[in-house]
C-alpha cells in the first residue's frame, strides 16, 4: 500500500505497569486468584462540570449490565472497593514517570492534578479512572511525544454470564505510565518500531513490570476521507503492522460503501421494524424455528454493499453483526441469503413484505433480544451512508478489530476532589536528572564491547528483558557468549514450548557449573540444557549418562580421530591439508558433546600431518 498517498497518520499510546505498590494505597501490585468475598454494582453515567454527559458512557449504560467484583484480600483493600477514599498518590510511581519524561526530553508540569475519567463498563468500581498529566512534549526518533500520564490500571475481567460481568479487583489500582505520541507515524512498520523503542526505554528504568498483561499498546489511526479510530489492547509488538493495515482496509471498505450509497442517493429513513414470523411458518432454518420473535427491517439502497465491495473480510455485514452482538442478538442480511435454511421463496416474500426495491437490502434478527439487536444494526447501517466514523475498537488475536464504543468527548473528564495536588519541586527534578538510567542504545554498545557478544545479541537481551540476568551470569561464570546463547536461543526455544522461565534459570546454573567443572564439552551445553528442562527430575550426572555425553580424555579422543583418518587415508593423501575441513565434520558428528571443537581440531590436524609425512 502507498500509505503516503492514502494520507495515513497514526499515533501510539503505550501503557506500562510500574513495579511498585498500588497508586492510592499500600497494597502490593500482584494478581491473586484466591478471593475472599464478592460485591456487586450498577454503574450509570454522570454529568460533567458543564452539565454534559459523555456519549460513550450513554451507550455503555444502554447495555444495563450488573458488575460482580471478586476480592482477593492479599492485594486489595477498601480503596479498590470504593469504600474508603484514596490515600496519597504513590511517590515512587511519580518518580518513574518523571524519569521517563527526562529520558524523552519532555517538560514536567509544575503541579500534578488527578482527574476522573468516566468509565462505566465495570472495569473500575468507582465508575471512573483516576489519571494525571505528568509531562508534555519531547520526541523519539522524530515522532513527537504529546503527553506522559500516570493512571490506575483497571479491574481484570474474569467472565461474563449474560448481563452479569465478573471482575477481579487485584489489578485495579496498579500504577500505569501512559506515553502518547503525536500522529506523526507514517506507516504501520514505523508504528511497531516506535513502540519497540519506547518499550526499551521503559525497561531501561528497571522500574516497570514484565510479562504478559503488563504492557499494552493503543493505536490511533486515520486516512484521507476516513476518521480517527482508536484501537485498544494490542498486546504484541509484532501484531501492530497487521492490525494497522487491516484498519486501513476497513476504512477503505467503508469509504467505498459510502460512495456507492451516496451515488444511489441513500438517506436516513424512519426505522420501520416488522414482525415477520408468518413468512417463516414452514421454514427449514433451525435458528428461526427455535427463536421468536422474528423481526426484519429494510435497509434503503444497500443491496449488494453489505456483503463486501472492496475488501470482503472487512464487509459492512461484520460491522452490523458486531453492533447486534453487543445487545445479545444476531442478524442475517439479504446479501448472504438464501442460506442457513432460508429459501429463495422466503427471501422474495420478505422483500415484498418490507417493500424492498431492487436497490434495497434487509436484515433479520430473532430471539428475546431481537429488537435491541436490530435497532443497533440498523443505526450502524445508517451511519455507513455518512462514511467512516470516529470510534473505539478492540484488537483481536487474528489481527482484525471490532467495534467497542464511540470516541469519548470532553465530558468524560472532571477534577478528582479526593486527591490533593502535588507540587513538583526543582530539587526533585535535579535528583532525577543525576540518576538517569543507561539509555538502551548506550547499553547495547556497552554489552557488545564489554562481553564480546554481537550487537544483535545485545539488542535481543535488552528487548527480552534478559540483560540484567545476562550480566550477572556472565560475570559469575566467565563465559558471556555461552550465557547469551543459552538465554536467547535455548531458553527462547523452550519458552515457546511452554516451559517456565524461572524454572529454566536453575537448570542453567546446573549446566554452567557442570561445564566449568569440565564434565562435558562446550558443544554439549545446549543439548544438556534442553534435556534437563524437559526432564525436570534429572540431574547433570543422570543427563550425561542417559545422553552418552561423558567428556573423554585426550587419549580416547585421539584413538577415535586416528581411526577416522586411517579410514580416509587415500582421501588425505590426495587432498593433503585440505582434508582437514571435511574430516572435521565427520569427527564433530562422532564426538559432539564428548570433546570441545578446539581439541578435536588440534588432534585431527596432528593425525593428518602424520599421514602426509609418511
VENVEN-V405879 format. One line per field, one symbol per residue. psi: psi as a letter, one per 30 degrees, with the letter a starting at -180 (. if undefined). burial: I if it has 9 or more other ideal C-beta (glycine too) atoms within 8 Angstrom, else O. A space follows every 10 residues. Layout:
psi->???
burial->???
//
This chain:
psi->kieeefhkkl lkjkkkkkil lleglgkkil kkfjkellll lkkllllafg glkkeeeeee fffhlkkkkk jkffglafee fhgklkakkj eeeeeeeeee eefghljlle kkkklkjkjg gffkffglkk kkkellallj hfkkkelklk lklllkkelk jbfkkkkkge fkfkkkkkkk llhfkfleee eeeeeeeeee eeeffgglll lkffklkkkk kllkgblkkk jkhjekeffe eeeeeeeeee eeeeeeeeee eeefhklklk kjkkkgeffg eglfjeefef klljllkkjk ggkffefkee jffgleeeee eeeeeeggll lklffglklh fkleeeeeee eeefhklffl lllkklafge eeeeeeeeee eeffefakkk lklkklfgfl llkellklaf ffklkjffjl ljkjleeeee eeefhklkke eeeeeeeeee fglleeeeee eeeghgeeee eeeeeefgie eeeeeeeede eeeeeffgkk eeefeeeeee eeeeeeghfl leffeeeeee eeefieflle eeeeeefhgk klleeeeeee eeeeeefhee eeeefbfffe eefeeeeeee gkffkleeee eeeeeeeeee eef.
burial->OOIOOIIIII IIIIIIIIOI IIIIIOIOIO OIOOIOOOOO IOOOIOOIOO OIIIIIIIII IOIOOIIIII IIOOIIOOII IOOOOIOOII OIIIIIIIII IIIIOIOIIO OIIIIIIIII OIIIIOIIII IIIIIIIIII OOIIIIIIII IIIIIIIOOO OOOIIIIIII IIIIIIIIII IOIIIIOIOI IIIIIIIIII IIIIIOIIIO OOOIIIIIII IIIOOIIOII IIOIIOIOII IIIIIIIIII IIIIIIIIOI IIOOOIOOOO OOIIOIIOII OOIOIOIIOO IOOIIIIIII IIIOIIIIIO IOOIIIIIII IIIIIIIIII IIIIIIIOOO IIIOOIIOII IOIIOIOOOI IIIIIIIOII IIIIIIIIII IOOIIOIIOO IIIIIOOOOI IIIOIIIIIO IIIOOIOOIO OOOIOOOIIO OIOOOOIOII OOIIIIIIOO IOIOOOIIII IIIIOIIOII IOIIOOIOII IIIIIIIIII IIIIIOOOIO OOIIIOIIOI IIIIIOOOII IOIIIIIIII IIIOOOOIOI OOIIOOIOII IIOOOOIIOI IIOIIOOIIO IIIOIOOOII OIIIOIIIOO IIIIIOIOII IOIIIOIIOI IIOO
//
